[in-house]
């Protein structure tokens, strides 16, 4: 049994994965969770803005959401999402799945719910001081000491909102998708959706069921699949006016609402400066293999990469980190880890990616999984997961209206079939 102590910040998909693997070691683990239940971003609430404790609402979940990935790639390596007919399932089913997982590995008794981490600081002896507020006890604070720390607070909670000329002149409502909950609130309104990523497209289609008209503004190639009659496309917004928007092609259209579906920023407000981690243009650095804090390698971030098989990858990342935290493997020198990070960033630059894409995986995710497994000498993710993820992502692009009708089945570690 390990005598080391582990702190885990967040009890969402990443946090409970980390807790399960740490508990497998027989180590001490404490999970601090701001909300009153597990699930992180999969927990729905009608609240927007701030919660009852005056803290920013964490979740971005909206009513009626169905997954945009098949459930077959959303489970953990040895704990799949329970069987049901559909591959694309409602968010409540994912939340239920996470609760099943936590129950299976007896995670919940190690979670301190309604506990808000306010500061994390390294100590001179290589450990961590973690200051925490108990939200139910008049926000009283306590400080704890740990050997290792997993940061699992997610990255769909702090909106990224572009500065658009005229935004302060527009008289209508402006909000980010983080605060979108239900299309009913936009009945008979004209809505401008800025951004055509997965959430932007999904929300635009939902809005079209209730709104008078919906316009998606984006800078990608023109989308060619059939849209509802009241849903149209436009180029980038040039300027917001008092009553609407003028676009870069010169068109000017009135709107009641501007909805920014422009993504999220990585945010770790609880990390003290001497933790040695910074975020520049959404690149969390310096970290080794998107996980380990190079300046203080007893800290790890789980779940930073996006466009991935999330639960599968999170489990792999935790197992990767624990190989080094437990001493089974020795980390390279800080300079070698930094060089590894820079080599990967240079490869991304050669492929035309920007710094803000530092943690984006997508079709390249398989290389990342293989690298983690090879470096740490651990079991990799089954290749079928990457294959199915990439196939379903392409289906989303090709047939946004109908892709959720697809049903898949995993045959073996290499093969899936469409039913």
C-alpha positions in Angstrom: 0.0 0.0 0.0 1.3 3.4 -1.0 1.7 6.0 1.8 1.6 8.9 -0.6 -1.3 11.4 -0.5 -3.1 12.6 -3.6 -5.3 15.6 -4.2 -7.8 15.6 -7.1 -9.5 18.9 -8.0 -12.9 18.1 -9.6 -15.1 15.1 -9.6 -16.1 15.1 -13.3 -15.1 12.5 -15.9 -11.4 13.2 -15.4 -11.5 13.4 -11.6 -13.2 10.1 -10.9 -10.9 8.4 -13.4 -7.9 9.7 -11.5 -9.4 8.7 -8.2 -10.1 5.2 -9.3 -6.5 4.6 -10.5 -5.0 6.2 -7.4 -7.3 4.0 -5.2 -6.0 1.0 -7.1 -2.6 1.8 -5.7 -3.9 1.8 -2.1 -2.9 5.5 -1.7 -4.7 8.2 0.2 -6.9 10.3 -2.1 -9.1 13.4 -1.4 -11.3 14.8 -4.2 -12.5 18.4 -3.8 -15.7 19.1 -5.8 -17.4 22.5 -6.0 -20.8 21.1 -6.7 -23.0 18.8 -4.7 -22.7 15.8 -7.0 -20.2 14.2 -9.5 -20.4 14.8 -13.2 -18.8 18.2 -13.8 -20.0 19.6 -17.1 -22.5 16.8 -17.5 -24.6 18.1 -14.6 -27.5 20.3 -15.9 -28.8 23.3 -14.1 -31.2 26.1 -15.1 -28.9 28.5 -13.3 -26.7 30.8 -15.3 -24.2 33.5 -14.2 -23.5 32.7 -10.5 -24.7 29.9 -8.3 -26.2 30.2 -4.8 -22.7 30.7 -3.3 -21.9 33.5 -5.7 -19.4 31.5 -7.7 -19.6 31.3 -11.6 -21.8 28.5 -12.7 -19.5 25.6 -13.8 -21.6 23.6 -16.3 -22.4 24.6 -19.9 -24.9 21.8 -20.3 -28.1 22.7 -22.1 -31.5 21.1 -22.0 -32.1 18.1 -24.4 -28.4 17.7 -25.4 -27.5 14.5 -27.1 -23.9 13.4 -27.4 -22.1 14.3 -30.7 -20.0 11.2 -30.3 -21.3 7.6 -30.2 -21.5 6.1 -26.7 -19.2 3.3 -27.9 -16.2 5.7 -27.7 -17.3 7.5 -24.5 -16.7 4.8 -21.9 -13.5 4.0 -19.9 -11.3 1.3 -21.3 -12.6 -1.4 -18.9 -16.0 0.2 -18.1 -18.1 0.9 -21.2 -21.3 3.0 -21.3 -24.2 0.6 -20.7 -25.8 -0.9 -23.7 -28.9 0.7 -25.3 -30.2 0.8 -28.9 -28.9 4.3 -29.8 -25.3 5.2 -30.2 -26.0 8.9 -29.6 -27.5 9.3 -26.2 -28.9 12.0 -24.0 -26.7 13.8 -21.5 -28.6 12.3 -18.5 -27.4 8.9 -19.6 -23.8 10.0 -19.5 -24.3 11.4 -16.1 -25.8 8.1 -14.9 -22.9 6.3 -16.4 -20.4 8.4 -14.5 -22.3 7.7 -11.3 -22.2 4.0 -12.0 -18.5 4.2 -12.5 -17.9 6.1 -9.3 -20.0 3.6 -7.4 -18.2 0.6 -9.0 -14.8 1.9 -7.7 -16.1 3.3 -4.4 -15.0 6.8 -5.3 -17.7 8.9 -3.7 -16.7 8.4 -0.1 -13.4 10.2 -0.9 -15.1 13.2 -2.4 -15.7 16.4 -0.4 -18.7 18.0 -2.1 -19.4 21.7 -2.0 -15.7 22.3 -1.4 -14.1 25.1 -3.5 -10.3 25.1 -4.0 -9.1 28.7 -3.8 -5.4 28.3 -3.9 -2.7 25.7 -4.7 0.9 26.4 -3.8 4.1 24.3 -3.9 6.1 23.8 -0.7 9.9 23.8 -0.3 9.9 20.1 0.2 8.1 19.3 -3.1 4.7 18.9 -1.8 1.5 20.9 -2.2 -0.6 23.2 0.0 -4.2 23.3 -1.0 -6.5 26.0 0.4 -10.2 25.0 0.3 -13.5 26.7 1.2 -16.3 24.6 2.7 -19.2 26.3 0.9 -21.8 24.9 3.3 -20.0 26.2 6.4 -20.1 30.0 5.7 -17.2 29.4 3.3 -14.8 28.6 6.1 -11.3 27.8 4.8 -8.9 25.0 5.6 -5.4 24.2 4.2 -4.3 20.7 3.4 -1.0 19.2 2.4 -0.5 16.6 -0.3 2.3 14.8 -2.1 0.7 14.8 -5.6 -2.0 16.7 -7.3 -4.3 16.0 -10.3 -5.9 19.1 -11.8 -9.3 17.8 -13.2 -11.4 21.0 -13.4 -12.3 20.6 -17.1 -12.2 23.2 -19.8 -15.8 23.9 -20.7 -16.6 26.5 -18.0 -14.8 29.8 -18.8 -16.1 31.4 -22.0 -13.9 32.7 -24.7 -15.7 35.8 -26.2 -14.1 37.7 -29.1 -14.1 41.4 -29.1 -16.2 42.5 -32.1 -16.4 46.1 -33.1 -19.7 47.6 -32.0 -20.5 45.0 -29.3 -21.2 47.9 -26.9 -23.7 49.5 -29.2 -25.9 46.5 -29.9 -29.2 46.9 -28.1 -30.3 43.3 -28.1 -29.2 40.4 -25.8 -25.7 39.1 -26.0 -24.6 35.8 -24.4 -22.2 32.9 -24.7 -23.2 29.3 -25.2 -22.1 28.7 -21.7 -25.3 30.5 -20.6 -27.6 28.9 -23.2 -30.1 26.5 -21.6 -33.2 26.1 -23.8 -34.5 27.2 -27.2 -37.9 28.1 -25.7 -36.4 31.4 -24.5 -35.8 32.5 -28.1 -39.3 31.9 -29.6 -40.1 34.2 -32.5 -36.7 36.0 -32.2 -34.0 36.6 -34.7 -30.8 35.0 -33.5 -27.2 35.4 -34.7 -25.0 32.4 -33.8 -21.3 33.3 -34.1 -19.2 30.1 -34.5 -19.9 26.9 -36.4 -18.2 24.3 -34.2 -20.0 21.3 -32.7 -21.9 23.3 -30.1 -22.6 26.2 -32.5 -24.1 23.9 -35.1 -26.1 21.9 -32.6 -27.5 24.9 -30.8 -28.4 26.6 -34.1 -30.4 23.6 -35.2 -32.2 23.6 -31.8 -32.9 27.4 -32.0 -34.3 27.0 -35.5 -37.2 24.9 -34.0 -38.4 27.9 -32.0 -36.8 31.1 -33.3 -38.2 33.2 -36.2 -34.9 33.0 -38.0 -31.3 31.9 -37.2 -28.1 32.9 -38.9 -24.8 31.2 -38.4 -21.7 33.4 -38.9 -18.4 31.6 -39.6 -15.2 31.7 -41.6 -15.1 28.1 -42.8 -16.0 26.8 -46.2 -19.7 27.2 -46.9 -21.6 24.3 -45.3 -23.5 22.3 -48.0 -25.9 20.0 -46.1 -29.6 21.0 -46.1 -30.6 23.5 -43.4 -34.1 24.2 -42.1 -35.7 27.1 -44.1 -35.2 29.6 -41.3 -31.5 28.8 -40.8 -29.0 30.6 -43.0 -25.2 31.1 -43.2 -23.2 34.3 -43.3 -19.5 35.3 -43.4 -17.7 36.7 -40.4 -19.2 39.7 -38.5 -17.5 42.9 -39.4 -19.4 45.1 -36.9 -22.3 44.9 -34.6 -24.8 47.7 -35.1 -27.5 49.0 -32.7 -30.1 46.6 -34.2 -28.0 43.8 -35.7 -24.8 43.0 -37.6 -22.9 43.9 -40.7 -20.9 41.1 -42.2 -17.6 41.1 -44.1 -19.5 40.5 -47.4 -21.4 43.8 -46.9 -24.7 42.3 -45.9 -26.5 44.0 -42.9 -29.2 42.1 -41.0 -31.2 42.9 -37.9 -31.1 40.6 -34.9 -32.6 40.4 -31.4 -30.0 38.1 -29.9 -26.2 37.5 -30.5 -25.1 34.1 -29.2 -21.4 33.5 -29.1 -20.5 29.8 -29.7 -16.8 30.7 -29.7 -15.4 28.1 -27.3 -13.8 28.2 -23.9 -10.5 29.2 -22.3 -8.4 27.0 -20.0 -8.6 28.6 -16.6 -6.9 27.7 -13.3 -7.6 30.7 -11.0 -6.5 28.7 -8.0 -3.0 28.0 -9.1 -0.5 30.4 -7.4 2.2 31.9 -9.7 4.9 29.8 -8.1 3.1 26.7 -9.5 5.0 27.6 -12.7 2.1 27.1 -15.1 0.8 29.8 -17.5 -1.8 29.9 -20.2 -0.8 31.8 -23.4 -3.4 31.9 -26.2 -5.0 28.8 -24.7 -1.7 26.9 -24.6 -1.2 25.5 -21.1 2.6 25.4 -20.5 5.1 24.2 -19.7 3.7 20.7 -19.5 5.1 17.3 -20.6 2.9 15.2 -22.9 -0.1 17.5 -22.2 -0.1 16.2 -18.6 2.8 16.8 -16.3 3.9 20.2 -14.9 7.6 20.4 -16.0 8.4 22.9 -13.3 6.8 20.9 -10.5 6.4 17.3 -11.8 4.3 16.1 -8.9 1.4 18.0 -10.5 -0.6 16.8 -13.5 -3.4 18.0 -15.7 -5.9 15.5 -16.8 -8.2 16.1 -19.8 -6.6 19.1 -21.5 -6.6 17.7 -25.1 -9.9 18.1 -27.1 -11.5 16.3 -30.0 -10.6 13.1 -28.3 -12.1 9.9 -26.9 -12.3 11.7 -23.6 -12.8 9.0 -20.9 -10.4 6.7 -22.7 -7.8 9.3 -22.9 -8.2 10.5 -19.3 -7.7 7.0 -18.0 -4.6 6.7 -20.2 -3.2 10.0 -19.0 -3.7 9.1 -15.3 -2.0 5.7 -15.8 0.8 7.5 -17.6 1.3 10.0 -14.8 1.2 7.4 -12.1 4.0 5.5 -13.7 6.2 8.5 -12.8 4.6 9.5 -9.6 5.1 6.1 -8.1 8.7 5.8 -9.3 8.1 2.9 -11.7 9.6 5.1 -14.4 11.9 8.1 -14.2 10.9 11.4 -15.9 13.4 12.9 -18.4 15.2 16.1 -17.2 13.2 19.3 -17.2 15.1 20.5 -20.3 14.4 17.3 -22.2 10.7 17.5 -21.3 10.6 21.2 -22.4 12.3 20.2 -25.7 9.7 17.4 -26.2 6.9 20.0 -25.8 8.6 22.4 -28.2 9.2 19.7 -30.8 5.5 18.9 -30.8 4.5 22.5 -31.0 6.8 23.0 -34.0 5.2 20.0 -35.7 1.8 21.6 -35.1 3.1 24.9 -36.6 4.3 23.0 -39.7 0.8 21.6 -40.1 -0.6 25.1 -40.1 -2.0 25.1 -36.6 -2.0 28.1 -34.3 -0.9 28.3 -30.7 -4.6 28.1 -29.6 -4.6 24.7 -31.1 -1.9 23.4 -28.9 -4.1 20.8 -27.2 -6.3 19.9 -30.2 -6.0 16.3 -31.3 -8.7 15.2 -33.8 -7.4 12.8 -36.5 -4.0 12.9 -34.9 -5.2 11.6 -31.5 -4.0 8.1 -32.2 -0.4 9.2 -32.3 -0.8 10.9 -28.9 -2.3 7.8 -27.3 0.5 5.6 -28.7 3.2 8.0 -27.5 1.8 8.1 -24.0 1.6 4.3 -23.8 5.0 3.7 -25.3 6.7 6.4 -23.1 5.3 5.0 -19.9 5.2 1.3 -20.9 1.5 0.9 -20.3 -1.5 -0.6 -22.1 -2.6 1.6 -25.0 -6.1 2.6 -26.0 -7.6 0.1 -28.4 -7.2 1.4 -32.0 -10.9 0.9 -32.8 -11.7 3.8 -30.5 -9.7 6.3 -32.6 -11.1 4.8 -35.8 -14.7 5.1 -34.7 -14.1 8.6 -33.2 -12.6 9.8 -36.5 -15.4 8.2 -38.5 -18.2 9.7 -36.4 -16.5 13.1 -36.5 -16.5 13.0 -40.3 -20.2 11.9 -40.3 -20.9 15.0 -38.2 -19.4 17.2 -40.9 -21.0 15.3 -43.8 -24.6 15.0 -42.4 -25.2 17.3 -39.5 -29.0 16.7 -39.7 -29.0 12.9 -39.6 -25.6 11.7 -38.2 -27.1 10.9 -34.8 -29.3 8.3 -36.5 -26.1 6.2 -37.0 -25.7 3.1 -34.8 -22.3 1.5 -34.3 -21.1 -1.7 -32.7 -17.5 -2.5 -31.5 -16.4 -5.9 -32.9 -12.9 -6.1 -31.5 -9.9 -3.9 -30.6 -9.4 -3.0 -34.3 -12.9 -3.2 -35.8 -16.3 -1.5 -35.6 -19.4 -1.9 -37.8 -22.2 0.5 -38.6 -25.5 -1.3 -38.1 
